């Protein structure tokens, strides 16, 4: 990151987490102009690859990213996938959809809309 990008990210972070410390997520590089994400954060993240339609998901996820994937499915399969995400999330967990993923033809009643602008939905606690 450069200084401008870092400040933009910090501003966005503060919007959603006003009491959090953004500095714990990065370190300044020796050149004094660049920053790097704290690599210790990677130890707490796991990535999974699978077939959204056929595979079963484990439960207890904090967040699911499904960015511009639903556009390839009909409404029946979209609903099936959304229901799987709901079941896989912890209470209070988040689902992030892509800006081109239409949700007009599926039921999101179980999710709370956390930020419609960011396409961020939350499983109720």
C-alpha positions in Angstrom: 0.0 0.0 0.0 1.1 3.6 -0.4 0.2 6.3 2.0 -2.9 7.5 0.1 -4.4 4.0 -0.2 -3.6 3.3 3.5 -5.5 6.4 4.6 -8.5 5.5 2.4 -8.6 2.0 3.9 -8.2 3.4 7.4 -11.1 5.8 6.8 -13.3 3.0 5.6 -12.3 0.8 8.5 -13.2 3.6 11.0 -16.7 3.9 9.4 -17.5 0.3 10.3 -15.3 -0.1 13.4 -14.8 3.3 15.0 -13.1 1.9 18.1 -10.8 -0.5 16.4 -7.1 0.0 15.9 -6.4 0.0 12.2 -2.6 0.1 12.8 -2.5 -3.5 14.0 -3.3 -4.7 10.5 -0.2 -3.2 8.8 3.5 -2.3 9.2 5.5 0.5 7.6 8.2 -0.7 5.3 11.8 0.6 5.5 11.3 3.1 2.7 8.9 5.1 4.9 6.5 5.5 2.0 4.9 2.0 1.7 3.0 -0.3 4.0 2.4 -4.0 4.1 -0.4 -6.0 5.6 0.5 -7.7 8.8 1.3 -11.3 7.7 0.2 -12.7 11.0 -3.4 -12.1 9.9 -3.0 -14.9 7.3 -2.6 -17.4 10.1 -6.3 -16.8 11.0 -7.7 -17.1 7.5 -8.6 -20.2 5.6 -9.6 -20.4 2.0 -11.8 -23.2 0.7 -12.6 -24.2 -2.9 -15.6 -26.2 -3.8 -18.6 -26.8 -5.9 -21.3 -24.4 -4.8 -24.2 -26.5 -6.0 -23.1 -30.1 -5.1 -20.7 -29.8 -2.1 -21.8 -29.5 1.5 -20.3 -26.7 3.5 -18.9 -26.9 7.0 -20.6 -24.7 9.5 -19.1 -22.0 11.7 -17.8 -19.6 9.1 -17.3 -15.9 10.1 -17.6 -14.6 6.5 -18.4 -15.9 3.0 -17.4 -14.0 -0.1 -19.5 -14.8 -3.2 -18.4 -12.1 -5.6 -20.3 -12.0 -9.0 -20.9 -15.8 -9.1 -24.6 -16.0 -8.7 -25.1 -14.3 -12.1 -24.4 -17.7 -13.6 -27.2 -19.5 -11.9 -31.0 -19.6 -12.3 -33.1 -18.5 -9.3 -33.6 -22.1 -8.0 -29.8 -22.7 -7.7 -29.2 -19.1 -6.4 -31.7 -19.9 -3.6 -30.0 -23.2 -2.8 -26.6 -21.6 -2.6 -27.8 -18.7 -0.4 -29.5 -21.2 1.9 -26.2 -23.1 2.1 -24.3 -19.9 3.0 -26.8 -19.1 5.7 -26.4 -22.6 7.3 -22.6 -22.4 7.0 -22.3 -19.0 8.8 -22.0 -18.5 12.6 -24.7 -16.3 14.1 -23.5 -12.8 13.4 -21.5 -14.0 10.4 -21.4 -12.0 7.1 -22.1 -12.8 3.5 -20.6 -10.5 0.8 -22.2 -10.6 -2.6 -20.9 -9.1 -5.8 -22.4 -5.9 -7.3 -23.7 -7.8 -10.3 -25.3 -10.6 -8.3 -29.0 -9.9 -8.5 -31.0 -10.9 -5.4 -34.4 -9.8 -6.8 -35.5 -13.4 -7.5 -34.3 -15.0 -4.3 -35.4 -14.9 -0.6 -32.9 -13.2 1.7 -35.4 -12.8 4.5 -33.2 -14.8 6.9 -30.3 -12.3 6.4 -30.2 -8.8 7.8 -29.0 -6.2 5.2 -25.9 -4.8 6.9 -24.9 -2.5 4.0 -26.8 -2.5 0.8 -24.2 -0.3 -0.8 -21.5 -2.9 -0.1 -23.8 -5.9 -0.7 -23.1 -7.0 2.8 -25.6 -9.3 4.7 -25.5 -10.6 8.2 -26.9 -13.7 9.8 -28.8 -12.7 12.9 -27.4 -13.4 16.3 
